[in-house]
Amino acid sequence: MRLHDEPKDFDSLAELNDRLGLPCTDFIFNHPDAGVKAALIEAQNRALILDSLGAMIKRAGRVKCHAFISGAGNVVPGTARRESERTAEPTPA
């Protein structure tokens, strides 16, 4: 599974933002279609999200964006809430 099916045109977005004086304050990077495609609370998706983060940081820099929105995800049937919370916790550096 790929995190992004449709590549966004960050160059055009950056040009429009510059020309129109619009800031890009943040964007959703793990479910761009407003549906949850990958969730931080699901262990099998965590690596998919984290592995894409470096590329997304570069893209965000292109449009001068300094923040992401990342939904944790919906309740996973059969998974205890605390287990989902542990899955979403940051990994120590």
N, C-alpha and C positions, 0 to 999 in steps of 0.2 A: 504494500500500500504506500502510495506517495502522499505526503502531507498536502501538497498543492497540485491540483489537476490542471489549473489554468494559470500560467505564469502572468503576473501583473507587469505592466510596463512602467517600471520605476523611473526610467529616463523621461518619459512623457509627463509623468506625474510631477517630477522635480521641475521640469521646464514650466509647466502650468503654474505650479506653486510660486515659482520665482516671478513669472510674468504677471500673475494676478495678486501677488503679495499675500498668498494664503499659507498659513503654517500647517504643517502636518504634526498634530500633537501626539497621536498614537494610532496604532492599528492592530487589528486582531490577526494573529499569525497562525493559530492552529486550527481555526475553522472559519475560513474566509467567506463561506457561503451562508453564514449564520446558523448552520447546523453543526453539531459537534462531530467532527471527523476524527479527531484524536483528543483524548482527555488525559490530563495529568494524573487523575486518580486511578487510571487503569494501567497496571504494570506493563502490559504488552505495548502500550502506546507511549509510555514515558520516554523511552529511548528515541522513538521517532521524532518527538517534539524537541528533545534536547539536542539530537544530532542535527536538526535543521536550524538551530539557534544562531550558529556562527554566520551562516549565509544570510539569515534574516537581519542580523545586526548590520552587515554590510549594506544590504538593501535599504535599511532604515536610515543609515548615514547618507545615502544618496538623496533622500527626500528630507534630510535634516530632522528626522524624527528621533526622539529620545526616550520613547516609552512604548511598550507593547501591552496589549490586552490579551490575556490567555485564560480562557475559561477552564476551570478545574474539571468540569464535566458533570454529567448527570449521575444520579444514584446508580450503582452497579448492583443489580439483583444478586443476592447471595454473598455479597462482600460486606463485611462489617465496616461501619463508618470509620473507626479508628484505623483499620487497615488501608482504606482509601486515603485518609489523611497522611499516613506515613509514606504512602507511595508518592504523594504530591510534595512532600517536604524537600527543601533544598538539600543537595548532596554537599557535604563538607568539602572544601577545596583542598 
